[in-house]
Amino acid sequence: MGMIQDPWTSRTAAAAGLELEQVAPAVLDALADGDLDAARAAAALEITPYLAGPECVGVWRMRRDQIARSPADAAWVTRLVIDLVSGKVVGRAGYHGPPDDAGMVEIGYSIDPVRRRRGYARGALVILLETANRHPEVAVVRASVRPDNLPSRRLLDQYGFRAVGEQWDDEDGLETILEVSATGS
């Protein structure tokens, strides 16, 4: 089963009013270049400065390069988190790529700091888990979290993620690796 390109949503209360929308190539290029005005114009959405800022530009560049090498990855990777009530883009969320040979997908999400503590990360996580669970090729969902990122760790714990190891990330430093089984496999 292929990955859908339509926006990802959930009927679960925790994710009500949110969707994860695939990033159009022109928007991705603008975000990777840190060009907020061009990203807003190409998306016709209110994208926050955070998403074109230094904390996110590296992710957008990585995904742009990844999609250039493997266009089929585009449907799987980082999307815009949109609050459908306000019409605002509040963050980014998605997978690092399609499932690997063992059926593992790694998730990533980040909400604009001025929009945190409103349930957006929870909603994005629910959508990512439900999307993974709909795809039989996905057996495991992985997340990696810095030990000092307690809000994200607590959220992942609530959804059954368990620590399976640690890794060093050149950008984020030491990370705890957490996994949960997908129910669709």
C-alpha positions in Angstrom: 0.0 0.0 0.0 1.4 3.4 -1.0 1.5 6.4 1.2 -1.3 8.9 0.6 -0.6 12.4 -0.5 -3.8 13.9 0.8 -3.7 15.7 4.2 -3.5 13.4 7.1 -6.2 13.8 9.7 -7.8 12.0 12.6 -11.3 11.8 14.0 -9.9 11.3 17.5 -10.7 14.1 19.9 -7.0 14.7 20.6 -6.4 15.6 17.0 -9.7 17.3 16.1 -9.2 20.4 14.0 -5.7 19.5 12.9 -4.3 18.2 9.7 -0.8 17.4 8.4 -0.4 18.7 4.9 2.3 17.6 2.5 4.8 20.4 1.8 4.7 21.6 -1.8 8.1 21.7 -3.6 8.1 25.6 -3.8 7.2 25.9 -0.1 9.9 23.3 0.8 12.5 25.2 -1.2 11.6 28.5 0.5 11.6 27.0 4.0 15.0 25.3 3.3 16.3 28.7 2.2 14.8 30.4 5.3 12.7 32.6 3.1 9.5 33.2 5.1 7.8 35.5 2.6 8.4 33.2 -0.3 7.1 30.2 1.8 3.9 32.1 2.7 3.3 33.2 -0.8 3.8 29.7 -2.2 1.7 28.0 0.4 -1.0 30.7 0.7 -0.9 29.9 4.4 0.2 31.9 7.5 3.5 30.2 8.2 5.1 31.3 11.4 8.6 32.7 11.5 9.7 29.8 13.6 9.3 27.4 10.7 11.6 29.4 8.5 14.0 30.1 11.3 17.3 28.5 12.4 15.7 25.7 14.5 13.8 24.4 11.4 15.8 25.3 8.3 18.2 22.3 8.7 15.2 19.9 8.7 13.8 21.5 5.6 17.1 21.3 3.8 17.6 17.7 4.8 14.1 16.8 3.5 14.6 18.8 0.3 17.8 16.9 -0.4 16.2 13.6 0.5 13.2 14.1 -1.9 15.7 15.2 -4.7 17.4 11.8 -4.2 14.2 9.8 -3.7 11.0 11.5 -4.9 8.8 8.7 -3.5 9.8 9.8 0.0 7.9 13.1 -0.4 4.6 11.6 0.8 6.2 10.3 4.0 8.4 13.1 5.2 7.9 16.2 7.3 4.5 18.0 6.8 3.0 21.2 8.0 0.8 21.0 11.0 -2.3 23.1 10.3 -4.9 24.3 12.9 -8.0 24.2 10.7 -9.9 26.5 13.0 -7.5 29.4 12.7 -6.0 28.4 9.4 -2.5 28.8 10.8 0.5 26.6 10.4 1.5 25.8 14.0 4.4 23.4 13.4 5.9 20.5 11.5 5.5 16.7 11.8 6.0 13.6 9.8 8.3 10.6 9.3 12.0 10.7 8.5 11.1 8.5 5.5 9.2 5.5 4.4 9.5 2.2 6.4 12.9 0.6 6.3 13.5 -3.1 5.6 12.4 -4.0 9.2 9.2 -2.0 8.9 10.4 0.9 11.1 9.4 4.5 10.6 10.8 7.3 12.7 8.6 10.2 13.6 9.5 13.8 14.2 7.4 16.8 15.3 8.0 20.3 16.5 5.5 23.0 17.4 6.2 26.7 17.2 7.2 27.7 20.8 4.5 30.5 20.8 1.8 27.8 20.1 3.0 25.1 22.5 0.9 23.7 25.4 -2.3 23.8 23.3 -2.4 20.1 22.4 -0.8 20.4 18.9 2.0 18.0 19.6 -0.4 15.4 20.9 -2.7 15.9 17.9 0.2 15.5 15.5 1.5 12.4 17.3 -2.0 10.8 17.2 -2.2 11.5 13.4 1.2 10.1 12.8 0.5 6.9 14.9 -2.9 6.4 13.1 -1.3 6.9 9.7 1.4 4.4 10.5 -1.2 1.9 11.8 -3.1 2.1 8.5 0.0 0.9 6.6 0.7 -2.8 7.0 4.3 -2.4 5.9 4.9 -0.4 9.2 5.8 -2.6 12.1 7.4 -0.2 14.5 7.2 3.5 15.1 10.4 5.1 16.6 11.0 8.5 18.1 14.3 9.9 19.4 14.2 12.6 22.2 16.9 14.5 24.1 16.8 13.5 27.7 16.1 17.1 28.8 12.9 17.3 26.5 10.6 16.1 29.3 7.3 17.3 27.7 7.9 15.3 24.6 9.1 12.3 26.6 6.0 12.3 28.8 3.8 12.6 25.7 5.5 9.6 24.0 5.2 7.6 27.2 1.5 8.1 27.3 1.2 6.5 23.9 3.2 3.3 24.8 6.6 4.2 23.6 9.4 2.5 25.5 13.1 3.3 25.6 15.2 0.8 23.6 18.6 2.6 23.6 20.5 5.8 23.1 22.2 7.5 20.2 24.4 10.5 19.5 22.9 13.0 17.0 25.3 15.6 15.6 22.6 18.3 15.8 20.8 17.4 19.0 23.4 15.6 21.1 22.5 12.6 23.2 19.0 11.2 22.4 16.9 8.4 23.9 15.5 6.1 21.3 11.9 5.0 22.0 9.7 2.6 20.0 6.1 1.4 20.0 4.7 -1.4 17.8 2.3 -0.4 15.1 -1.1 -2.1 15.2 -1.6 -2.3 11.5 1.3 -4.7 10.9 
